[in-house]
Amino acid sequence: MGKVLTTNMSSGDHNFTSNVVLQAVTPSSIQPSQLTMTTQILLNDPVMSGVTQRVTAYFWTMPVGLEIYSITHVGEPKLFFVRKDQGQLLRGRGYPSDINMLVYTSYGDFNIFGWQYRITIAKNQFAVDVLRVNPFSAVKSTWNTGVVFSVIDMYGNEHRYRVDPSSDDSTVTIAPGPRSIELPQAEPAHAELAHEGEA
């Protein structure tokens, strides 16, 4: 039933008998399977003869009725993987909630063509996008640190989720995030985005 706290009081000749009941509530735990995932093609352009750039965004939305206080990255990187797959470049990038941003596809010393696209993420969402350049052969190094998102709900509960590329590079996977304080390592310096701007 909970703990009963008496809050009796009096005012002049009037006495009031009252109490409140304090009852613990089990913190919510939202599993990845309870999130709603949607995808959107943000860019799909031929940049020159025989070369295309395609950006696919993956959005995860928290359950209806659960108000979100904040969604942030846990540490870095925002860029969380670069891979070469059958002559293609794949690059993944993570985004927190509540943004409306122009993103440029060129970065570092990878000579990716400087197309731009817009990504918009609601307050109760987090997202990643995957850039695929086909063909592309100048990948100097590859890595995958994953990207971890920390979601704080209206009750102060923290939910963590880790996103990685799938084993076949066709999509991404999501799993419960680590609870330890060890953070992902930053990506190599050459992989920084060349341009990024708030709209």
Secondary structure in CASP SS format (residue, H / E / C, confidence):
PFRMAT SS
TARGET T0000
AUTHOR 0000-0000-0000
METHOD secondary structure of the structure
MODEL  1
M C 1.00
G C 1.00
K E 1.00
V E 1.00
L E 1.00
T E 1.00
T C 1.00
N C 1.00
M E 1.00
S E 1.00
S E 1.00
G C 1.00
D C 1.00
H E 1.00
N E 1.00
F E 1.00
T C 1.00
S C 1.00
N E 1.00
V E 1.00
V E 1.00
L E 1.00
Q C 1.00
A C 1.00
V C 1.00
T C 1.00
P C 1.00
S C 1.00
S C 1.00
I C 1.00
Q C 1.00
P H 1.00
S H 1.00
Q H 1.00
L C 1.00
T E 1.00
M E 1.00
T E 1.00
T E 1.00
Q E 1.00
I E 1.00
L E 1.00
L E 1.00
N E 1.00
D E 1.00
P E 1.00
V E 1.00
M E 1.00
S C 1.00
G C 1.00
V E 1.00
T E 1.00
Q E 1.00
R E 1.00
V E 1.00
T E 1.00
A E 1.00
Y E 1.00
F E 1.00
W E 1.00
T E 1.00
M C 1.00
P C 1.00
V C 1.00
G C 1.00
L C 1.00
E C 1.00
I E 1.00
Y E 1.00
S E 1.00
I E 1.00
T E 1.00
H E 1.00
V C 1.00
G C 1.00
E C 1.00
P C 1.00
K C 1.00
L E 1.00
F E 1.00
F E 1.00
V E 1.00
R E 1.00
K E 1.00
D E 1.00
Q C 1.00
G C 1.00
Q E 1.00
L E 1.00
L E 1.00
R E 1.00
G E 1.00
R E 1.00
G E 1.00
Y E 1.00
P C 1.00
S C 1.00
D C 1.00
I E 1.00
N E 1.00
M E 1.00
L E 1.00
V E 1.00
Y E 1.00
T C 1.00
S C 1.00
Y E 1.00
G C 1.00
D C 1.00
F E 1.00
N C 1.00
I C 1.00
F C 1.00
G C 1.00
W C 1.00
Q E 1.00
Y E 1.00
R E 1.00
I E 1.00
T E 1.00
I E 1.00
A C 1.00
K C 1.00
N C 1.00
Q E 1.00
F E 1.00
A E 1.00
V E 1.00
D E 1.00
V E 1.00
L E 1.00
R E 1.00
V E 1.00
N E 1.00
P C 1.00
F C 1.00
S C 1.00
A C 1.00
V C 1.00
K C 1.00
S C 1.00
T C 1.00
W E 1.00
N E 1.00
T C 1.00
G C 1.00
V E 1.00
V E 1.00
F E 1.00
S E 1.00
V E 1.00
I E 1.00
D E 1.00
M C 1.00
Y C 1.00
G C 1.00
N C 1.00
E E 1.00
H E 1.00
R E 1.00
Y E 1.00
R E 1.00
V E 1.00
D E 1.00
P E 1.00
S C 1.00
S C 1.00
D C 1.00
D C 1.00
S C 1.00
T C 1.00
V E 1.00
T E 1.00
I E 1.00
A E 1.00
P E 1.00
G C 1.00
P C 1.00
R C 1.00
S C 1.00
I C 1.00
E C 1.00
L C 1.00
P C 1.00
Q C 1.00
A C 1.00
E C 1.00
P C 1.00
A H 1.00
H H 1.00
A H 1.00
E C 1.00
L E 1.00
A C 1.00
H C 1.00
E E 1.00
G E 1.00
E E 1.00
A C 1.00
END
